[in-house]
Amino acid sequence: MSRFAPTRRALIAGVAAAGALACAVPAASAEAGGTGPENPPAAVNGWVTSTLARMTLQEKVGQLFIQNVYGSDANTPDQRNVPLYGVATPAEVVQKYHLGGVIYFAWTDSVKNPDQITGLSNGLQKAALSQNSKVQVPLQIATDQEQGVVTRIGPPATQFPGSMALGAGRSADDARTAAAITGQELKAMGVNTNFAPDADVNVNPLNPVIGTRSFSSHPDLVADMVSAQVDGYQREGGVSASAKHFPGHGDTATDSHVAFPIITHTREQWEQIDAPPFKAAIAQGIDMIMTAHLNFPALDDSGDPATVSKPILTGLLRNELGYKGVIVTDSLAMDGVRQRYGDAEVAVRALSAGADQLLMTPAMDQAYAAVIGAVQSGRIPMADLDAKVRRVLELKYKRGMVAQPFADPAAVSSVVGTPEHLATADAVTDRTTTLVKNDDKTLPMAVDGKKVLVTGYGVTTTQILADVLAAKGATTTVQQTGTSPTDAQVAAAVAAAKASDAVVVTTMKAWDTTVTDKRAGQQKLVNALLDTGKPVVVVATRDPYDIAYVDRAPTYLATYSYSPVAIESAARVITGDVSPSGKLPVDIPVAGDPDTVLYPFGHGLGF
C-alpha cells in the first residue's frame, strides 16, 4: 500500500502515488486512439476513402450525430419521436438525418428483452443500409452498459456489480472478463458500441454522479482496470469502448446532468490524478473517448465546458496525448452543457472544439441545420468535417460493422445470459464483496433455525437477501423501508427486530442527506435497530461511505451495487458460504471531515 496516497488531501496536494504516471504513453504511439497504425490498412483506407468521396454534405453531417429514438421496433410508429424529429418510426429518424448512430435506453423502450433488442438493431441497420444513396454506412448502435448502477440491459443478460466492485476485487483479469462477457452479449444483440468504461478517479466521496461508477480513488488502480476493460470490450467482446468523462469528472460534488461543475485541480494535479486512466485507455487502443460537461479552469480559463473547449479537446487530448480516435460528447441534453449556449450553437462549438460526434442533441433539426450551415459558411472547414467523418468510418470498418452489420437472431440465446456467463459473474462478484467491520464476530452467521429480519433499502434487494437466507434454513421477515424511512417504518422495523434473532439492514447512499428524500432516515433506522441489542449486519448496497454515518454498527459489508448478483454474493458472505476477499478501493473518510480517514484504501477483512 505504500505507493498509494493515504488521503484525498494528499492527492489534491499533488503527492499522488508515484506509480500514477506509469501508464503514460508517448504522444506518438502508433496505436494511440484505437484507429490502428498511422497509415490504416489498405482495406480500411480503400473503403473509407471511396465511401467518403461519394457522400453528400448531408450524409457526412449525419454521421456526426448519435440520437435516442423511441420505440421497441424499427418500423412501428411511436408518437414520441414526432416532436423531436418530425417523423414517427425509428427507421424514419435514421433515414431522415443519415444518422451515424443510435443509443438505447429503457425509457425509450429500446431494451425490453434480448430478442426484441436484436430485432430493433437489425431493423435500424436495415434502415441505414437501404437508403436511396450512393453509399451504405452501418449504424453505431450504442448503450451505457457500465454494469452496476449504470446498466441499461438487465436480466437475462449477464449482470456484473460494476466498476467500484471490480476495483475492490483488485483483479485486472476479472475486469477484463466482465468486459468481454458484456461485450459479447451486446454484440449478439446487435449493439456494437458501449459507452464504458468510466475512467474517472473518484477522489471526492460526496460525488453525486460518479461514485461507484469509478473503479477507485487511486489513479493507478483506475488506469489498470480501464486498460483491462478496453481490452475486454474491444478485443474479446468485439464492440467499441468509450472512456469517459474527459478530462475527468471524479472530483466534483455537482451533477452535470442538472448543473455545471467546476474542477479546481491544478494542471499538475490533473496530470497526477485525472490523466492516467485516459492515457492507459489510449495506450490500449480505445475507439472512443467521451467528453465531460464541466469547467476545468487550469486546462481552459475561458469558462466553457470541456465539451466545447478547443484547448481541452484539440490542444490536450489530440495534440498532447496523441489521441487519434473518435471524440464523442456526453449527452447534449444535459444542463451542464446547455447553460452557456443554445442547442444549435453547442453542436457547432463542440465540433469546432474537436469533437467528432454529438450525442443526444435535444434539438435535432436545429443542430443538424446549424452544422450544415457552419460547413457551408466555412466556420467548420470541409477538411475538418472530412477528418471527423473519416475517423467515424474507420471505427465502423475496423470494429466489423461494415462486414457484419446484422446480428443473428438464432444465436442470441447461445450467447446472452448463458449458464457459463452467469457462473462467471457470480465468481467474479464473490471476489469483490468487502467486509469492513466484524467487531463482534457476527459473521459468518449460522442462520439455520433462526428468525432473521431483513429491512432497509430496496424491494428487490431485501427480498433477494431474505430468499437466500431462507434457503439456508432461516425464517425471514421482510420490511422494506426505502431510502427515506418514516418514523412509523422505523418503529415497525424495531418491533420486528425485537421478535427476531438477528437483523440484516440494507442502506443506499445513507451518507447523502443533501437530497430531497432526506436519507438521514436511513441513519436513524440503523441506529434504532442497533439499540434493540440484536445482532445487526449492515449491508451498504451502493457507496461504501455509509459506514461513516452509522459507525456504531459492529458489522458492515460493502457490495458497491444493488444488482442482484452483488446482493446474492453478500448473502453468501453472511452465511459463510463465501469468505470475503474484497479490499476497499477508496478511502472512507470520517463523516463531515473528508481529510481524516476512517477506513483506508486497501482495508478489508476475511474470516
N, C-alpha and C positions, 0 to 999 in steps of 0.2 A: 504493500500500500504506500510505500514511501514516495512513489512517483506521482501520487495524486495530491492535489491541493486539499487541505483539510476543511476549508470553509468557503462559502460564497464570497466573503470579503476578500479572501486570499486570491481567488480567481479574478475578481474585479480589480484588485490592486496590481494585477499583472504578473503574478508569480504562479501562474498555472503550471501544470505538470510539464516537466522538461520534455517528456515524450509527446506532448500535444502537437508539435510541429513535425513529428517523424513521418507523418503521412503526406507531407507536402511534396508536390511533383514539379519538375521543371515546366515552365510555361510552354516549352517547345515540344513536349511529349507528343509523339506521333499519334497516339491513340486518344489524346485528350478530347473529351466531349462525346465519345461514343459514335462518331461519324466515320470511324475507321482511319486508315492512313491518310496522310495529307493529300495523296492522289488516290481517289476511290478506285476500286477495281473496275476493269473495263465494262463489265456487265452493268454495274450500278451506274457508272458515268454515262453509258450509252442510253439507257432507259430514261434517266433523269434529264439528260440534255435534250433528247428528242421530244420528251413529253413537255418540258418547259418551253421549247421553241414553238410548240403548237397550241399553247394555252392562250386564251383571251385574257385581257386585263381582269375581267370579272371572275374568271376561273382562278387566276392567280390569287386575287384578294380573298376569294372564298376559302382557299387553303389555310389562311391565317386565322380562321375562326373555328373554335370548338364550342358547341352550344348544347344546352339541355333541351330535349324535346319531350313533350308529354304524350304518353300512351304506351301500352304494352305490346302493340302490334304496329308494324311499319305502315300499313295501309288502311288502318281503321281511323276515321276522323276523331279527333279529340279537340273540343272547342277551346280548351285552354291554350292551344297553340295560336289561335287566331289573333288575339290582341298583341302577341309578341311578333308574329311572323306574317300574318295576313293569309295564311293557309292552315288547313286543319290537320292533315296527316303528317306524321314524322317523315315519311318519304318525300312529301312535297317540300318540307322545310329543307331537307338535304339538297334537293334539286334546285330550289329557288336560288339558293346562295352558293351552290357548288361547295358545300361545307368541307372543311378539312377533317372535321371530327365531330363526334357527339359524346356526351358524358351521361352516365346512368346514375340515377338516384332512386330510392324507394318512393320519395314524394312526387316523382314524375311518373310513377307506375312502370318504370323500366325494368325493375328487378323483382319479379314475383316468384319465379322458380327457374331451375336450370333450363328446362325445355322452352319455357317462354322467352328467357333471355337469349337463347340460341336462335330462336325464330325471329326475334326482333333484330338481332345482329345481322343475320343473313338477309332479312328484308331491307334493312338500311344499306347494306353493302350492294344489294341488287339495285337499289335506287341510285346509289352513287355511280355505279358502273353501267347503267343503262340510259344515261342522258344523251340527248342529241348533241354530241360533241366530238371533236377530233381526238380527244384524249379520254382515257379511262384511268381514273385515280381512285383507289380504295380509300375508305374512311379509317381514320383512327377512331376506335371505339374504346372509350376510357371510363374509368371509375376510380373512386378512392377506397381501395381495399387495403388500408394500412393494417387492418386487423386490430383487435382490442376495441377501444372506444370509437374508432372511425372504421366501421365495417358496413359496406353498402349491401353486400350479398350474404345473407345469413344461411343457416342450415337449409338443405342438406349439404351445401358447400362446406368444406372443412374450415373450422374456426381455430384461430390461434389467439393467445391472450394479449398480443400487441407488443409494441416496441419496448416500453419500460420493463415489462416482464422478461423479455429476451435479454435486456441489459442485466437484470437480476440473475439470469441463468449463466451469464458470462461466456456463453459458447458461440463463437462465430459460426461453427458448423451448424448449430441449431438455428441460428438466424438465417443462414443460407438455405437450410432445408425448408423452413417455414415459407420463405420467399419462393422457393422452387415449386413447392406444392401449390401455393396460392396462384402463382403464375400459370402453372399447367392447367389448373381448373378454370381460371379466367379465359385462357386461350381456347379451351374446349367449348366454352360458351360464346366464343366469337369476340371476347373482349381482349384487345391486343395492346392496351396501354393502361398502366396502373400508376396513378399519381401517388407514389410511395417509392422509397421510404422517407420518413421525416428525418431531416438532417440537423434539426435544431438542437442546441445544447441547453437543456432546461435548468439554468442556474438560478432561476427565480421560483421559489416554492409557491409564490402567490400567482403564478402564471395561469390565467383563466382559459387560455385557448390551446396551449401546447401540453404541458403537464405530462401525463403518461404516454402521449404520442411520441415523446422523445425517449431515446434509449437510456439517457443518463445525463447527469450534470457535469460529466467529465469528458473533455473533448476527445481524448484518445480512445476511450471506450465507444463513444458515439461513432467515431471515424471507423473503427474496426467493424462495428455492426453494420454501418451504412455500406461499407465496401462489400461485406459478405452478402448483404441483401441485394445489392445491384447485380452481383454475380448470379445470385439465385434467380432473380426475376428474369434477367436477360439471357444468360447463357443456358440455364437449366429450365427455366419456365417459358422462355420464348416470347416474352412480352416486353415492351418498353417500360423502363422505370423512370421516375422523375423525382429527383432530390428536392426537398422543399424545407424552408421557405427562405430563399436567398435575399439578403446577406446574413440572415439569422434572426429567428423570432423567439429565442429562448429566454431572454431577459426583459420581459415586459409584464406588467400587471394589467394591461389593456388588451381587450379582444378586438382585433382588426376587422371582425365582422360588423361591429357596431360602433367603432370609434377609430381614432388614428394614433397608434402607439408611437412613442419616441424611444429609441435605443440610445442610451447615453455612453456606451462603450467608446473608449478612445480607439484610434487606429491600431495601436499596439495590442489592446485587449481584443479587438476583432481578430487579429492575427492569431492570438493565443487561444481564444475561446470559440469563436464562431466559424472561423475559416477551415479548420482541419477536416471536418466531415465532408465539406463540399470539395475540398482538394482530393480527399480519398475517393469520392464518387467520380470525379473527373479522371483520376488515375485508373479507375476500374472501367472506364468507357461508358459512362452513363449517357443514355439517349437524350434526356431532357432535364432541365433544371427549372423549378418554378420560383417566381418572384414573390416577395413579401410586400404587403401594403403597409409600410411603416417608414418613419423618418429616422435616418441614421446620420446625424449631423457631421460626425467625424469622417464619413465617407462622401457626403454631399451636403453642403451647408445651405442649399437653396430652399429647404423646407419641403421639397417634393417627396412623395412616396417613392420608395425604391423602384416600384413598378414602372414609373415614368422618369427615372433618373438615368441619364446617359453616363455620368461619371461612374455609377454603380454597375449598370448592365454592360456597357461597352468598355468603359475605362478599366473597371476592376475585373469583372467576370470574363469578358472576352480577351482584353489585351494583357492584363497582368496574370490571370490564372490560366490563360491559353485555352479556354473552353471553346470548342468548335461545334457543339451540338445545338439542339433546339432549346431556346429560352421561351417558356410559356408563362403567362401571367397567372396569378391566382384569380379567383372569380372576380370579374369586374362589377358584379352586383354588390360587392361588399362595401360598407360605408367607408372603410379605411382608404379607399382609392377614389371615392365619389365626392368627397367633401371639398376638394380644391378645384376640380374641373368638371364640366359636363360630360355625359357618357360618350358622345361622339368625339369630343376633344381628347378624352382619356385614351380612346383607341388609337388615335393618331400619335399622341405623345408617347404611348408605350412602345409602338413600333419604331418611332424615331429614336427612342432611347436605346433600342437594341433588342427588344422582344421580337420573337418570330411568330408567336401565336397568342391569340386573345381568347381567354376562357370566359364564357358565360356573360357576354355583354347583355345588359338588360334592355338595350335599345338597338336591336339588330339592324333595322332599316337605316337608322341614322348613322350608326357606326360604320356599316358597310359602305354607305354612300360617302361618308367622310373620308374613309381610307382611299376609295377610288378617286375622289376629288383631290386628295393630297398627292397621289401619284401623278395625276394629270397636270397639277399645278407645279410639280417639281419639288414640293415640300418633302415628299418621300421620293428620292430618285429611283428611276426604274431599275438601276443596277442594284440598289439596296433591296427592292422588292424581289427581284430575281434571286438574290442571295438567300433571302428568307425562304422563299418557296423551294429553292434547291435543297436547303437543309431539311425541310419537311419531306420532300420527295425522297431524299437519300435515306432518311429514317424509315420511311414506309417500305422502301425496297429492301434495305438491309434487314429489317425485322420480319420479312417474309409476308408482308401484307399484300404485295403485288402478286407474288407467286401463288399464295393461298389465302384469298380474302374471306372465304366462307368457312364456317365451322361445320363439322359432320354431326348432324343430329343423332345419328345412330351410335356415336361414340361417347356421347355425353355421360351416360351412366357408368361407363367403364373408367372414367377419369374423376368425375366430381363426387366428392364425399365417399370415396371407396373405403372399405374396412381398413386397408393398409394406411391410407392417409389419416383416417381418424385415430388409429392406434398410434401413429407417429405424433400427431398433435397432442395426445394425452401424455406421451412420454416426454415430449419437449416441455409441456406445461408443468409436469411434475418436477422438473429441474429449475423452475422459476419461483415457486411459492416460497415466501420468506417468513421465517419465524423470528419476529423481532423481540418479543418478550415471552418468557415462560417461567416467571419468577416462582410460582408456587407449584411448578411441575404438573400443571393440569393436563398438559399434552405429553404423550398421546393419551387419549381418553377411551377407556373401555365403556362403550355405550350400551352394550347388550343388557337388556333388562332395566335400563334407566329411563326416566322421564326427562326429555330434553325440550326446552322451549327454544324455538328458532324465531327471532324477531329482528326488526330493523328494516333496512332499505331493500326494496325490490320484490315485486310479486313473484317473478320467476326465480330470482336469486334465493329468497328464503325457502321457496318450495323445493328447489333442487337440493339445497343443503338438507332439508328435512327428509327428502326421499332417500338420499344416500345414507343418512344416519338410521332411518327406519329399516333399510335393507340390512344394516348391521345389527339389528335387534333392538333399537331404541323405540320407545313410544314417544312420538313427537307431536308438539303443538306448534302451529304457525300463527304468528301475529305480525303481519306486515305493517310497518308504520311510515314508510316513505322517507323522503328527505327532510321533512319538516314535521316531526311528530307533535301532535297536540298534547295538552296536559291530560286529556282523557285517554289518549292512546298510551301515554307513558304509564298512567295509573293502571290500565288494563294489563300492560306488559309486566309491570311489577307484581300484580296479583297472580298472573300466570307463572311468573318466576318462582314465587314463594311456594307454589304447588309442584315445582319441578325439582329434579336432582341437579340439573345443570342448564346453562343458558349459552346459546350462540347468538351473538348480535352482529349484524352487518351494518357498516357505515359506508357512505358515499360522499366524499368531499365534505366531511363534517367540519373541516377547518374553515370553510368558506362562509363566513357569516355576513359577507357583503351583499349577497344576492337576496332577491326579494322573498325567497321561500324560507329565510331565517333558519339556516341549517344548524344554528345553535341548539335547536330542539334535539338534534341527534346527540349532542354532547350531554344534554340533560337526561336523555334516555339511558345512555351508557352509565352515567353516574348513579342514576336511580337503581339500575339493575345491580350495580356493584354494592349498593347499600343493603341489598337483601341478604348478603353474606353467602349467596350461592356461587359456585364456580362459574365464572363468566369468561367466555372466549370472544374477543372482538376480532372481526374479520373486516379489514378495510378493502372494499371491492373496487376502488379506483386509486386515488392518490395515496401513497404511503404516509403522507404527512399527518393524517388524522391522529396518530398516537400522541402528538404533542399537545393535543387538546383534550385527550382522555387518558393522560399519563398515569392515572390511578389504576388503570386496568393492568392486572398482572400478566395477562396472556393476550398476545396480539399477533395476528397473521396479516401479511400484505399479499394480495393477489394481483394488484395493478390493473385489474379488469373484472367487470361483472359478466363477461362472456361465460356461458355455461361450462365451457372447457376449463376455465380458471376456477369456477366455484366447485366443480366436481373434484378438482385437484386439492382444493382447500379442505374438502370433506375427507379426502383420503389421508391428508396430513393429520386432521383432528383425530381420526380413528387409529392412526398409527400404521396404516397400510403403506404410506409413503413417508420416509424420513426427509424433512425439509432440507434443501441444499441451496436455495436462493440466497444471494447476498445483496444488500441494499445498493442500488445503482446511483443513489443520490444521498446527500446528507439530509437528515431530518433535523431542522432547527428547533430550538425552543420556541414555543408559542409567543408571538409578539417580538421576538429577538432573532432576526434572520442570520445574525453573525455568531450566534452561540449554538454549537452543535449538540443536539440531544442524543442522536444515534448517527454514527458516522458512515459514510460511504464504505462499503465492504462488510458491514455488520450483518450477521445472520447466524442463527442458532440451529443446531440439529438435535436429535435425540440418540 
